[in-house]
Amino acid sequence: WRSDRRCLPGTRTRYINRIWEWVRSSEGPALCWLNGVAGSGKSCISHELAATLHAKRRPYSSFFFRHDDEPLASSAVRLLAYGLSFVSGLRELVIQAMEQSTDSRVNLTMEEQFAALVVAPLQEFASSVPRRPSVLVIDGVDEC
């Protein structure tokens, strides 16, 4: 995330507050999908959330796609997993998931990588550390 891309103070608070309610809730959906037309502020909200999660030392990882990031698209999941590895308790699970990969293909699909390197470690982490949500902020998926 970049601090210069955060929301201006006092803006988009309604949306940010609703997302924080979702983060704090122990019930409800596991996914919060922020969508809207180009220029509506989704990226600013995403940068704001990542910055706040970082400041609060909450488990999170973020990745921000741009128009010219197509070469990075194949690395996005690994970068998300890397970000999660900074969370105590998750680090070991992410490393374990990487070491246990028995797939000999060089390039797994993004879905396969996401399931193995992000979802599986997060599920195991959630079962051992209940009521501590982990947040993934992914901005610009449509760009890739």
N, C-alpha and C positions, 0 to 999 in steps of 0.2 A: 504494500500500500504506500501511497505517497501523501504526505501531509498537505501538499498544495492542491490535492484533488478532493479534500474533505468538503463537507457541506459548510456553507457559511453559517456562523452562529445564528441560532434561532430559525433556521430554515429546515423544511422537511421533517420537523419534529413529530408530526402525527404518524408518519410512516416509520420513523426510527423507533418511536415508543411502542408501536404495535409489534415490531420485530423483537424488541427487548422483552415484551410480554411473552412472545412465543419462545424465546431463549430460556426464560425463567420458568415456563410452564412444564410440569412433569407429564402432562397429558397433551393430547393433540397430535397432529401430524409430525413426522420426523423430518419433513422437508418444508422449507419456506422458499417459495419461488417468487422473487421480485421481478416483475416484468412491466413493460410499458413502451411507449413509442420512443424513438431516438430523441435524445435531448431532454428527457423528462427527469433526469437526475439519478437514475439507477446506479451509475458509476460513482457518483458523489456519495450516495448512501452506502454503497459497498466499501468505499475507502473509509468512510466515517465509522462503520461497524468494525472493520479490521483494526483501525487505530484505537478504538475504545477497548476492544478485546485485548489488544496488546498491552495497553496501559493498565488494564485490570488483571493482567496475567491470567487470563482465561484460556482454556484449550481452544485453539483455532489454527486454521491454516488458510492462506488466501492465494489466489492466482488471478491476475488481471490480463485478459487477452486484449490485443489491439488489432487494428486492421491488418497490420504487416507482421503479425506473429504466427503466420501459418507454419513456419518451420518449428516453432516451439510447441505447437499443438500436441505433437506426439509425446512431449515431455511433461505436459501439464499434470498428469496424475502423479508422476514420480516427484514433481516439485511440490505437490500438495502433501504427499507422504513425507517428504523431507521436512516441510513445515510442521507437520504433526509430530515429527521426531523430537522436537524441542520441548514437548510436554512430558513431564516426568511420568513414568508409567506407560506412556504410549511409545516412547522411544524404543524400548525393548521389544514391544509387540510389532512395530514397523520393521525393525531389523530382523526379527524372527520371520516375518512374512516374506521379506526379501530373500533370506537364506533358505527358506523352505520351498521356494519356487522350483518346481521340477519341470516346468515347461521349457523345452529346449529351443523354442522359436525365438528369434531375435526381437521381433516386433509383435508383441501381443496387442490386441485391440484395446482401445481406451476403456471399454466396458470391462474387459478381463483384468486390466491393470487396476481399475477402480475397485473392483470386487476384491481382488487379492491384497492390494497395498493400502487401501483406505477403509473400505467397508468392514472387512474381517478384523483388522486391528481395532477399529472403533467399536465394533460389537463386543469384542472381548474386553476392551477397556470399560465399556458401559456396564458389563456384567460384574466387573470387579470394583468399580467406583460408581455406584448408582447415584443418580441425582446431580451429576456434574456434566452438563451438556458440553459437547464439543461442536464447534461451529466451523463449517467450511464456507468461505466466501469466494465464489467463482463469478467473475464479471466478464461479460463479453463472449459467452460460449457461442453465440451466433456469429461472432467474428471469425471463428476457426472453422 
